[in-house]
């Protein structure tokens, strides 16, 4: 595979993660050399881009996918692997913010997004260790408990398979006594995210898509009725339509896209395989979980019986040492009574945050469409949005889309994003500590 230039400052090779231990290998994929002509070119081989390519091929459309590194290299292969329903905003908030009709359609899209993921896994026989025993959101504090009670009530009113858990059972369900309340959404689950990305790539290839790795899209220009995408090593792709699915690793390929979001870095840590006592105590029902803190912590068990934790802090730089320390401390707080946890892995990556914490679709009006901003709900949301981008390129009208294209708006003071993310992290950490004092 050809090596490309650093992306967002990162080296192009796949980082060492626990997911690589159980993920099937990629199918043999080459870098693009020479020139390609196709109907649609998809730039970015993550969940969004690959789901778009699959949907287009199912409709009989010629597709070329170019990825600067390989499928699953970015956020798609580095996250905690939790398939979570909904968005950061609750359904009532979506309706209040966006209007009842649009908010209701968007809430429905987010709520059903895990169905889409698990149906894709089954349909294409993707080996990614899927477990669908539900997603739990526990709360430490009275403030957090009230928050999840409201969230539960809103989804219950919409007929979702949700339940408030008996507080007395939480130590047995989660393996820790520190939480005071929790709810479970049985639509959620977990996967090996890198394996899912690789499985989507295999499915796209089997359907006839051409997927090229180690191929950076450097520029694109309108040339008559088509777009000419110039790639690394002098290669080109000519297509009538373009889908840009680079998310947090967006560059200046689409003017303004890079400044329509802020890339935020989160980390994951994974233990050595757990012994019998810990394995039978921590999430014995094999649910996945993420708490209510502003600097949240996600936790789950991996296919090879490791505890994998993510979140807990954010930074706009490549360094993740402070986040790893917070994750280790959070794990000790939760499960230190069970013994010492031995840590084998630590890795991190960027995900895209939008100003309103809602994903956005943008289009130029002449065949280019893009989307970003899953805001930490990337597996389910980016997968279903990928299919939406394909449907739009197939002719679906904006009025029919549950997430409609909107004008691109730059983040205010985007040039100072590193300072802003650092300040927001300190502020949210302070708020979490204040809330904890009320326990």
Secondary structure, 3 states (H helix, E strand, C coil): CCCCCCECCECCCCCCCHHHHCCCCCCCCCCCCCEEEEEEEEECCCHHHHHHHHHHHHCCCCEEEECCCCCCCCHHHHCCCEECCCCCCCHHHHHHHHCHHHHHHHHHHHHHHHHHHHHHHHHCCCCCCCECCCEEEEECCHHHHHHHHHHHHHHHHCCCCEEECCHHHHHHHHCCCCCCEEEEECCCEECCHHHHHHHHHHHHHHCCCEEECCCCEEEEEEECCEEEEEEHHHCEEEEEEEEECCHHHCCCCCCCCHHHCEEEEEEEEEECCCCHHHHHHCCCCCCEEECCCCCCEEEEECCCCCEEEEECCCECCCCCHHHHHHHHHHHHHHHHHHCCCCEEEEEEEEEEECCCCCCEEEECCCCEEEEECCCCCHHHHHHHHHHHHHHHHCCCCHHHCCCCECCCCCCCCHHHHHHHHHHHHHHHHHHHHHHHHCC
